[in-house]
Amino acid sequence: MPGTVVLGTQWGDEGKGKIIDFCAEKADVVVRFNGGSNAGHTVKVGDEVFRFHLIPSGTIRPEKLNIVGNGVVVDPEVLVKEIDELKGRGYKVDNLKVSERAHLVMPYHKLIDGLEEGLKGSLKAGTTMRGIGPCYEDKAARIGVRFGDLVDRDLLEARLSTLVPLKQRLISAYGGDDVLSREALLRDYVGYGKVLGKYSADTSLILHEALSEGRQVLFEGAQGTHLDIDHGIYPYGTSSNCVTGSASVGSGVGIRHIQEVIGVVKAFTSRVGTGPFPTELPEEEGAYLRDRSLGEYGTTTGRPRRIGWLDTVMVRFSARVNSPDHLAVMKLDVLAGLDPAKVCVAYESDGEELRHFPASMNVLSKCKPVYEELAGWEDISEDTWREVVKAGYDESPPNLREYLAFLTKQTGVPVGIVSVGPGRAETMDIRK
Ligand code: IMP
């Protein structure tokens, strides 16, 4: 702090929600900077489980200010639903601001997402169907509608008068039979404006003022490095940047304010979409880890995740593009009881050893993992893990510590946070 970024080093679903919640305790402001309601962050507080798609995980801490930054694409329908749900659970949600520059997901984006996926053949990414790609496409094409526009009826009307016929042509050309209504869209979005207008703000300015006053800001990454539009597994990733640099771009804060980067790594690898996955386990073996783990099903889509061994080629790449100060290693309790625990350290491709993650999907799809086998650690109960946490890291199973030391050796990044269960009480902070 004052600026700490938490982001995923794999294909999303590393357990960022828990680390963001953990770090939010010391933060004054939490800001999301990328993605949209394709994300799913699960936070467990006591016996209560919260699942967020859009709003920052810090919103359940009433004393923190929460910001949805300009880099996020906002589906107002989802936002209204999440706010209402929180209100129904007793939260006032008066600690939320949304960038007036954030782009809006429109119903036609979701329709086009589905139609494009159906037509993309081998380029199909297995999207979450939340309209993310088409919304970012419009942003880049400069035909988007922004959050601040919600409160300007005349502007909305003018935009929709141009955009509805344009999108209708596209939908029909793609073979869709949905008919868009400018009037219905205008009515709905003016309605969202009435409910959401009070959240709209110049959030870059709010962040700038907070940082100038020495307040602590936590930047909450969504998805993961290997889904990043530039650095991820193109074309199977998402449409936003998910790396450290995007925390600055997606929130309107200069890079000098970012003083700590935490890369979240799950102790195994998972993936919900399509595309090559070198360490993927056969279904019956993957199902073992999936079933032991809370929620190895897409938080947004409910799809079972594909599961594989930890891949340090991926994490090494993430270390390079994100410059993390620490790794937060998740779900070490889930891996417990597996002996040996395999870790991929390189790939074999056409008889050569590759230590760096390739850009080409053709190359990646031919890569065979080169494993090192490490001794596993004992499977113990949730209560026993809590005892371990209380006793301190040095009292945790020696093989677990060996495993983490090995991860550091492979990636060059020290482990700073160790997670052995879903709750706050199952977390060891060993950052120096
Ligand atoms: P989209 O972001 O919905 O366009 O989906 C593009 C790809 O990113 C698909 O393979 C999705 O499964 C994946 N994806 C998007 N968001 C997440 C996430 O939060 N966790 C994991 N995978 C995601």
Boltz pocket constraint, residues with backbone or C-beta under 6 A from the ligand:
constraints:
  - pocket:
      binder: B
      contacts: [[A, 11], [A, 12], [A, 13], [A, 38], [A, 39], [A, 40], [A, 125], [A, 126], [A, 127], [A, 128], [A, 129], [A, 130], [A, 131], [A, 132], [A, 133], [A, 222], [A, 223], [A, 227], [A, 236], [A, 237], [A, 238], [A, 239], [A, 272], [A, 273], [A, 274]]
      max_distance: 6.0
